[in-house]
Amino acid sequence: MKIYQLLLESLPCALHPRLLDPDAATAQFGKTTFSDPIAIDASFRAISSSEIQQLVALANELGFHIYPVSTGNNWGYGSVSGFTSPTGKVVLDLSLMRQIIPTSKELGLITIEPGVTQQQLAEYLQQQGWDFMTPVTGAGPHCSVLANALERGYGITPRTDHFEAVTALKAVLPHPELCHTEYCSAVSSLDLSEEDFIDKTYKWGVGPYLDGMLTQSNLGIVTQISLRLGRKPPAFSAFYLRCTDKDKFFDLTATIRTILKDYEGIVGSINLMDRRRLISMVADNPNGTAHQVMSDQQLEDLAERHDVPQWLVVGSIYGDKTVVRSVKQALRKQFKGLGQLLFSDGLLLSAARYLTGLTNFGPLASIKKQLISLQQGIEIMLGVPNQVALPLAYWRTRKVQSDSQQPLLPDKDGCGLLWYAPLIPMKPEKMQEFVEFVRSTAPRYGVEPLITFTNLRHDCVDSTVPIVFNLADPASVQSAKDCLEELVNEGRKKGYVPYRLNTEQQQKLLNPSSPHWMLVRKLKSSLDPNNVLSPGRYNP
């Protein structure tokens, strides 16, 4: 309560309604999908950069710690570190900063603040007639676009790397002498309209490139980013390859690599999902909340009942009609012999949609559920946010529908979720080795080995393995964490490098004696001498 009282005394009375006391702040921001609630001493909702600067100045003066959040929906990774703070933790809530500034409608350049969600940006682009796509992710409509870019997230639309699409940013730095003005690039700092436009079209600016230091770090509070959006294609088709032969995996991954290399910029990123992951999308967990994996018999029964293949390839083709038609023909040849290839604009899926629209009984009910998931997946590929991926977090908690009109909030709803998200060389033998590694490791901890590969480029693939558990069961929580720890530690020995870490892992896994993290600490001590900003975040 001490920090809260100090803030009441120090902040202007007009700001008090946006200040939460410890109980309210903890209830709002302390929940995670993998731990007991984290105690928060206060939170403040800022609506401008000047208010952020004021709070940072107070933190340097009074000694408390600030943890910025955009929307706080960083499910599976955590937003506020469990780092012990003897002087108090204050969450800086940026969700009210929702300004959208059109830089160039013609070029697809747009500037947004931290509180702008995927849904809000999508609605803006539609209402204002922009012929461009929102950089969506599976995290859902209520998540911040800016925060995902700063976490170096990615999606399945053509601009897969979301920070790569960031052309400029502004931030408040934690240094007591630098926090009174906004940081911006050397070009933007000239404050001339033409130079500012060039800054938003040319990512690198002049001199040392510093913007990247503000991603996955605790070196500044980003208040604004400019994005280069992907243009809506004149023609589009999603493709699905149903591979029912598990022995085809090697050939399947080799073919995907060739397609990504040969059709870069035309074929978006490609998802490859295994049978267990697909079942979690179309069927309820046969074991309910119990901390155990599906038996082989349960797996076979559900796969047969829902017509689930061993592997499903999901990808997208963007271009004009001639290009899309040509690439579809090429994919038919390249995927030949590997499974059943379907296109979203093909006759078979069109007929299935028609039939399931007429009736919803018997086997058509299961097919309809799959078609709904496919349709929502297509929306994601076209930059339309939805909740298609979020029911996964509830698989060991309760039944939930992805098309629910209610927002799905896994942390507020008590879901147990962690992520194992390593980068893997896109070599068929390494990907096969990875599959065997996960399938042999996770079940020993009662964790379902649900595997998805997201093929970003032809040389590197990311795998997202959701560790889903019952957060209300302490034994289940511990097993999930032990599983993640073994996957990360043993996986690194095999060359699988995590691309993101949750707030607990950041303290355990980063090597403070490595040259990289030694330099990070030097930068931290220079930019934040009083260590006021997010102690423990990507800084061992």
matplotlib code that plots the C-alpha trace (Angstrom):
import matplotlib.pyplot as plt

x = [0.0, 3.0, 3.7, 0.0, -0.1, 3.0, 1.6, -1.7, 0.4, 2.7, 0.4, -2.1, -5.6, -6.9, -5.0, -6.2, -9.2, -6.8, -4.7, -5.5, -4.7, -2.9, -5.9, -7.4, -4.1, -3.3, -6.7, -6.3, -2.7, -1.3, -2.8, -0.8, -1.4, 1.4, 1.7, 0.0, -1.1, 1.8, 1.4, 1.2, 1.5, -0.4, -1.2, -1.7, -3.5, -1.6, -3.2, -0.2, 3.6, 3.8, 2.1, 4.5, 7.4, 5.9, 5.6, 9.2, 10.5, 8.7, 10.1, 13.6, 12.8, 10.9, 12.6, 9.7, 9.7, 7.6, 6.2, 4.6, 1.8, -0.1, -3.1, -1.6, -2.7, 0.7, -0.8, 1.7, 4.7, 3.6, 3.5, 4.9, 8.0, 7.9, 11.2, 11.2, 10.8, 11.5, 10.5, 7.2, 5.9, 3.7, 2.1, 2.0, -1.2, -1.0, -4.3, -6.0, -3.4, -5.3, -4.4, -4.2, -2.4, -2.5, 0.9, 0.2, -3.0, -1.6, 1.6, 0.1, 2.1, 0.3, 1.3, -0.3, 0.0, 0.3, -3.4, -4.4, -5.6, -5.8, -9.5, -9.3, -6.8, -8.8, -11.9, -10.1, -8.6, -12.1, -13.9, -11.4, -11.1, -7.5, -6.6, -4.2, -4.2, -3.8, -0.7, -2.7, -1.6, -3.4, -3.4, -6.7, -8.6, -8.0, -4.2, -1.9, -0.3, 2.6, 3.4, 3.5, 5.9, 8.2, 8.2, 9.3, 6.2, 5.1, 2.0, 0.9, 0.1, 2.8, 4.6, 5.3, 8.0, 6.1, 9.1, 10.6, 7.5, 8.2, 9.7, 10.0, 9.2, 9.1, 9.8, 10.3, 13.7, 14.2, 17.3, 16.4, 18.0, 16.4, 12.9, 11.5, 11.5, 10.6, 13.3, 13.0, 15.4, 18.0, 15.9, 12.6, 14.4, 14.8, 11.1, 10.6, 7.6, 9.5, 12.3, 9.6, 8.0, 11.3, 11.9, 8.6, 9.5, 13.2, 13.7, 17.3, 17.6, 21.0, 23.9, 23.7, 20.4, 19.0, 15.3, 16.0, 17.3, 13.7, 12.5, 12.5, 14.2, 13.7, 15.5, 12.6, 8.8, 7.6, 4.8, 4.3, 5.4, 5.0, 4.2, 4.4, 1.3, 0.8, -1.5, -4.6, -4.0, -6.2, -6.5, -6.0, -6.3, -5.6, -4.3, -4.5, -2.6, -4.0, -1.2, -2.4, 0.9, 3.3, 6.2, 5.8, 7.0, 10.5, 9.3, 6.6, 9.0, 11.4, 8.6, 7.5, 11.1, 11.2, 7.9, 8.9, 12.2, 10.7, 7.6, 8.9, 6.5, 3.7, 3.2, 2.9, 4.3, 3.1, 1.8, 2.3, 0.2, 0.4, -2.6, -2.8, -2.7, -5.6, -7.6, -7.3, -8.9, -11.9, -12.6, -13.0, -10.3, -11.3, -9.5, -11.1, -9.0, -6.9, -3.1, -2.6, -2.1, -4.5, -3.9, -3.1, -6.6, -8.2, -6.0, -7.1, -10.7, -10.9, -8.8, -11.2, -14.3, -13.2, -11.3, -8.0, -4.9, -1.4, -0.2, -2.1, -0.3, -1.9, -0.7, -1.7, -1.1, -1.2, -1.1, -3.2, -5.5, -2.9, -0.2, -2.5, -3.8, -0.2, 1.1, -1.9, -1.0, 2.6, 1.6, -0.5, 2.7, 5.0, 2.6, 1.7, 1.8, 2.0, -1.7, -5.0, -4.5, -7.5, -7.9, -10.2, -11.8, -12.0, -15.1, -14.7, -14.7, -17.4, -19.6, -18.9, -19.8, -23.1, -24.0, -23.2, -25.2, -28.3, -27.9, -25.9, -26.5, -24.3, -20.9, -21.7, -21.6, -17.9, -17.2, -19.0, -16.8, -13.7, -15.0, -15.6, -12.0, -10.8, -12.8, -11.5, -8.0, -8.6, -9.7, -6.4, -4.5, -6.4, -5.6, -9.0, -8.5, -10.5, -10.3, -9.8, -6.6, -7.6, -9.8, -6.5, -5.7, -9.0, -8.5, -7.8, -10.1, -13.5, -15.3, -15.2, -16.1, -13.8, -16.7, -18.0, -19.0, -17.4, -13.7, -11.6, -9.1, -7.0, -5.3, -8.6, -10.3, -7.8, -6.2, -2.9, -0.6, 3.1, 4.9, 7.9, 8.8, 12.2, 13.8, 14.9, 17.0, 14.5, 16.1, 13.8, 16.1, 16.3, 12.5, 11.9, 14.4, 12.5, 9.1, 10.6, 12.2, 8.9, 6.8, 9.2, 9.6, 6.2, 4.2, 6.5, 5.2, 1.6, 1.8, 0.1, 2.7, 0.8, 3.2, 2.9, 5.6, 5.4, 7.7, 8.8, 11.4, 12.9, 15.9, 14.4, 11.3, 9.6, 7.7, 5.1, 4.4, 1.6, 2.0, -1.6, -2.4, -4.8, -3.7, -5.8, -3.8, -0.3, 1.0, -0.1, 1.6, 4.9, 4.8, 4.2, 7.1, 9.4, 8.4, 9.2, 12.5, 13.6, 12.4, 14.4, 17.6, 17.8, 16.5, 19.3, 21.8, 20.3, 20.4, 16.8, 17.0, 14.0, 12.9, 10.9, 11.0, 8.4, 9.0, 10.3, 12.6, 14.2, 15.8, 16.8, 18.1, 20.0, 23.7, 24.9, 28.6, 28.1, 29.4, 25.9, 24.2, 27.2, 26.7, 23.0, 23.8, 26.2, 23.4, 20.9, 23.1, 23.7, 20.1, 18.5, 21.0, 18.3, 16.9, 13.4, 12.1, 11.0, 13.8, 14.2, 12.9, 15.4, 18.3, 20.0]
y = [0.0, 2.3, 2.8, 3.3, 6.1, 7.7, 7.8, 9.3, 12.0, 12.6, 12.4, 15.2, 14.6, 14.4, 11.2, 9.4, 7.7, 5.8, 4.6, 1.1, 0.0, -3.2, -5.5, -4.1, -4.1, -7.7, -8.8, -7.1, -7.8, -10.4, -13.6, -15.8, -19.1, -20.8, -19.5, -18.2, -14.5, -12.1, -9.3, -5.8, -2.7, -0.4, 0.2, 3.3, 3.7, 6.2, 8.0, 9.9, 9.9, 12.8, 10.8, 7.9, 10.4, 11.6, 8.1, 7.2, 10.3, 9.4, 5.9, 7.2, 9.6, 7.2, 3.9, 1.7, -0.6, -0.1, -3.0, -1.8, -3.8, -3.0, -5.2, -7.7, -10.7, -12.4, -15.8, -18.6, -16.2, -13.7, -9.9, -9.1, -10.8, -12.6, -10.8, -9.9, -6.1, -4.7, -1.3, -2.1, -3.1, -0.7, -1.9, 0.8, 0.0, 1.3, -0.1, 3.3, 4.6, 3.6, 6.2, 5.2, 7.6, 7.1, 7.8, 6.7, 4.9, 4.5, 2.8, 0.9, 2.8, 3.3, 4.4, 2.9, 3.1, 0.2, -0.2, -0.8, -4.4, -6.6, -6.1, -2.4, -2.1, -4.5, -2.4, 0.8, -0.5, -1.7, 1.4, 3.7, 1.6, 0.6, -2.2, -3.8, -6.6, -6.5, -8.4, -11.0, -13.8, -16.7, -14.8, -13.3, -10.1, -8.5, -8.6, -5.6, -5.3, -3.2, -5.7, -8.6, -6.8, -6.0, -9.6, -10.4, -12.3, -13.6, -14.6, -16.4, -13.4, -12.4, -10.1, -13.0, -11.2, -8.5, -6.5, -6.6, -4.7, -2.0, 1.0, 3.5, 3.8, 6.2, 5.4, 6.8, 5.8, 5.0, 7.2, 10.1, 12.6, 11.1, 10.2, 13.8, 13.5, 10.8, 8.7, 8.6, 7.8, 10.3, 11.2, 11.7, 13.8, 16.5, 17.0, 17.9, 16.5, 15.1, 13.6, 12.1, 10.4, 9.1, 7.7, 5.8, 4.3, 3.5, 1.3, 1.9, 5.7, 7.3, 6.0, 3.0, 1.2, 1.4, 0.5, -3.2, -2.8, -2.1, -5.5, -8.4, -6.1, -3.8, -0.8, 1.5, 1.9, 2.0, 4.5, 4.2, 2.2, 2.7, -0.4, -1.4, -3.4, -6.2, -5.4, -7.4, -9.7, -9.5, -13.3, -15.8, -19.5, -21.5, -25.0, -28.1, -31.3, -34.3, -36.7, -40.1, -41.9, -41.2, -42.5, -39.6, -37.0, -36.7, -36.2, -33.9, -31.5, -31.6, -30.6, -27.7, -26.4, -26.4, -24.6, -21.9, -21.4, -21.4, -19.2, -16.8, -13.8, -15.7, -18.6, -17.3, -19.2, -22.8, -24.6, -28.3, -29.8, -33.4, -35.6, -34.9, -31.1, -31.5, -33.6, -30.9, -28.5, -30.7, -32.9, -32.6, -33.9, -37.6, -37.3, -34.1, -32.2, -35.3, -34.8, -37.6, -38.0, -39.7, -43.5, -44.9, -46.3, -43.0, -41.3, -43.9, -43.7, -39.9, -39.8, -42.2, -40.5, -37.0, -38.1, -36.6, -37.3, -38.0, -34.5, -31.5, -28.9, -25.5, -22.7, -19.7, -18.4, -14.6, -12.8, -12.1, -14.7, -15.9, -16.3, -18.1, -20.5, -21.2, -21.9, -24.2, -26.3, -26.4, -27.5, -30.3, -31.7, -31.2, -32.7, -35.6, -38.9, -37.2, -37.0, -35.4, -31.8, -29.4, -25.7, -23.3, -22.3, -25.8, -27.8, -30.4, -27.9, -25.8, -28.9, -29.8, -26.3, -26.5, -29.9, -29.0, -25.9, -28.1, -30.4, -30.8, -34.4, -37.5, -37.4, -34.0, -32.4, -33.3, -32.2, -28.9, -28.2, -28.8, -26.5, -23.8, -24.0, -24.0, -20.9, -19.1, -20.1, -18.5, -15.3, -15.3, -15.7, -12.7, -10.5, -10.9, -11.6, -14.3, -16.7, -19.9, -20.8, -19.9, -22.9, -24.9, -23.2, -24.6, -28.2, -29.4, -26.9, -26.8, -26.9, -23.7, -22.7, -20.7, -18.9, -17.7, -14.1, -13.8, -12.9, -15.9, -14.7, -17.8, -16.1, -14.7, -18.0, -20.0, -22.0, -23.7, -22.9, -22.7, -22.7, -24.5, -22.5, -23.4, -22.6, -25.6, -25.9, -26.7, -30.0, -33.1, -35.2, -32.5, -32.0, -35.7, -35.9, -33.0, -34.8, -38.0, -35.9, -34.2, -37.3, -39.2, -36.4, -34.8, -37.9, -38.8, -35.6, -36.2, -33.5, -34.1, -33.7, -31.3, -30.3, -27.5, -26.3, -22.8, -22.7, -19.0, -19.4, -22.3, -22.5, -22.1, -23.4, -22.6, -25.2, -24.2, -26.9, -25.9, -27.3, -27.5, -28.4, -27.9, -24.7, -25.6, -28.7, -28.0, -31.3, -30.7, -27.2, -28.7, -31.5, -29.0, -26.8, -29.8, -30.9, -27.5, -27.4, -30.7, -29.8, -26.6, -28.0, -31.2, -29.5, -26.9, -29.8, -30.9, -27.5, -26.3, -22.7, -21.0, -17.8, -16.6, -17.3, -16.8, -14.6, -17.4, -18.8, -15.5, -15.6, -19.3, -19.8, -16.7, -17.0, -13.8, -14.5, -14.7, -11.7, -11.0, -10.7, -8.9, -6.2, -6.1, -5.5, -2.7, -1.1, -1.6, 0.1, 3.0, 3.5, 2.6, 3.4, 3.0, -0.2, 1.1, -0.6, -4.2, -5.8, -9.4, -9.0, -10.5, -9.2, -11.9]
z = [0.0, 0.5, -3.2, -3.9, -1.3, -2.6, -6.1, -4.7, -3.1, -6.1, -9.1, -9.9, -8.6, -12.2, -12.7, -9.6, -11.2, -13.5, -10.5, -9.0, -5.5, -4.8, -4.7, -7.9, -9.6, -8.7, -9.8, -13.1, -14.0, -11.6, -13.2, -15.4, -17.1, -15.2, -11.7, -8.6, -9.0, -8.8, -6.2, -7.8, -5.6, -7.9, -11.6, -13.6, -17.0, -19.1, -22.0, -23.3, -23.5, -21.2, -18.4, -19.0, -18.7, -15.4, -14.0, -15.0, -13.4, -10.2, -10.3, -10.5, -7.6, -5.3, -6.3, -7.4, -10.5, -13.6, -15.7, -18.9, -20.5, -23.7, -23.2, -20.8, -23.0, -23.3, -22.6, -21.9, -21.5, -18.8, -18.8, -15.3, -13.9, -10.6, -9.8, -6.1, -5.7, -2.2, -3.4, -5.1, -8.5, -10.5, -13.8, -16.4, -18.4, -21.9, -23.1, -23.4, -25.8, -29.0, -31.5, -35.1, -37.4, -41.2, -42.6, -46.2, -47.2, -50.7, -49.4, -46.5, -43.9, -40.6, -37.1, -34.0, -30.2, -27.7, -26.9, -30.5, -30.8, -33.8, -33.9, -33.7, -36.5, -38.7, -38.2, -38.9, -42.2, -43.2, -42.3, -43.9, -47.1, -46.8, -49.2, -46.7, -44.1, -40.3, -39.1, -37.2, -34.9, -33.3, -30.0, -30.9, -31.6, -28.2, -28.3, -29.0, -32.5, -31.1, -28.3, -30.6, -32.9, -29.9, -28.8, -32.4, -33.1, -36.5, -38.4, -41.5, -43.7, -46.3, -43.8, -41.4, -39.3, -37.5, -36.2, -39.7, -40.8, -38.1, -39.9, -37.0, -33.3, -30.4, -26.8, -23.3, -21.9, -18.2, -17.6, -15.2, -17.6, -20.8, -19.6, -20.1, -23.9, -26.3, -28.0, -31.8, -34.6, -35.8, -38.8, -36.9, -34.3, -37.0, -36.7, -40.3, -42.2, -45.2, -43.0, -40.8, -43.8, -45.0, -41.5, -41.7, -45.1, -44.4, -41.3, -40.5, -40.1, -39.7, -37.6, -35.2, -35.4, -31.8, -32.3, -32.1, -28.6, -27.5, -28.5, -26.0, -23.5, -20.6, -22.0, -22.9, -23.1, -26.7, -27.2, -30.9, -33.9, -37.6, -39.7, -43.3, -43.9, -46.4, -49.3, -49.9, -52.8, -56.0, -55.7, -52.9, -52.2, -49.1, -49.6, -47.4, -47.8, -45.8, -45.3, -43.9, -44.1, -41.2, -43.2, -45.7, -43.2, -44.6, -48.1, -46.9, -45.2, -48.0, -50.4, -48.1, -48.1, -51.9, -52.2, -49.7, -51.6, -55.1, -54.3, -51.7, -51.5, -53.2, -50.8, -47.2, -44.2, -44.1, -41.0, -40.5, -37.7, -36.3, -35.6, -31.8, -32.5, -35.0, -32.6, -29.9, -32.4, -33.4, -30.4, -26.6, -24.4, -23.6, -20.3, -19.1, -16.6, -15.7, -16.1, -18.6, -22.3, -24.7, -25.0, -28.5, -28.6, -27.7, -30.4, -33.0, -32.1, -32.2, -35.5, -37.1, -35.8, -36.9, -40.1, -38.9, -40.9, -39.6, -40.7, -42.2, -44.2, -44.3, -46.5, -48.6, -52.1, -52.8, -56.1, -59.2, -60.7, -63.2, -60.5, -58.1, -60.8, -61.9, -58.3, -57.6, -60.6, -59.5, -56.0, -57.4, -59.0, -56.1, -53.5, -55.7, -53.9, -50.4, -49.7, -50.6, -51.7, -51.3, -52.1, -50.3, -53.6, -54.9, -55.7, -53.0, -50.1, -51.7, -51.9, -48.3, -47.1, -49.1, -47.6, -44.0, -44.5, -45.2, -42.2, -39.0, -38.1, -37.9, -39.6, -41.1, -37.7, -37.3, -40.8, -40.2, -37.1, -39.2, -42.0, -39.5, -38.2, -41.8, -42.6, -39.5, -40.6, -44.0, -42.3, -40.4, -43.7, -45.0, -42.0, -40.2, -36.5, -34.7, -31.7, -33.7, -31.9, -28.3, -27.4, -27.2, -23.9, -22.4, -23.5, -20.0, -18.3, -19.9, -23.3, -25.3, -28.8, -31.0, -32.6, -29.2, -29.0, -25.6, -25.4, -24.5, -21.8, -20.8, -17.8, -16.4, -17.0, -15.0, -18.0, -17.6, -20.6, -21.3, -24.7, -26.0, -29.1, -30.5, -33.8, -35.8, -39.0, -41.8, -42.7, -42.9, -40.7, -37.9, -38.0, -37.7, -34.8, -33.2, -33.5, -31.9, -29.1, -28.2, -28.5, -26.2, -23.6, -23.1, -22.2, -19.3, -17.6, -18.5, -21.2, -24.6, -27.3, -29.6, -32.4, -35.0, -37.3, -38.7, -41.7, -41.9, -44.5, -46.4, -44.1, -40.6, -39.0, -35.6, -33.7, -31.2, -28.7, -26.3, -22.8, -21.6, -18.0, -15.1, -13.4, -10.3, -9.7, -8.1, -9.2, -12.8, -12.7, -11.5, -14.1, -16.9, -15.7, -15.4, -18.9, -20.3, -18.6, -20.0, -23.5, -23.4, -21.8, -23.8, -27.0, -26.8, -26.8, -30.1, -31.6, -31.0, -29.8, -28.1, -29.8, -26.8, -23.1, -20.4, -17.4, -15.2, -17.9, -18.5, -15.0, -15.3, -18.8, -19.8, -19.2, -17.5, -18.3, -22.1, -24.1, -25.4, -22.0, -20.5, -23.1, -22.4, -18.7, -19.6, -21.8, -19.0, -16.4, -18.8, -19.9, -16.6, -13.8, -11.1, -12.5, -12.5, -15.7, -15.6, -13.6, -14.6, -18.1, -20.6, -18.5, -16.2]

ax = plt.figure().add_subplot(projection="3d")
ax.plot(x, y, z, "-o")
ax.set_aspect("equal")
plt.show()
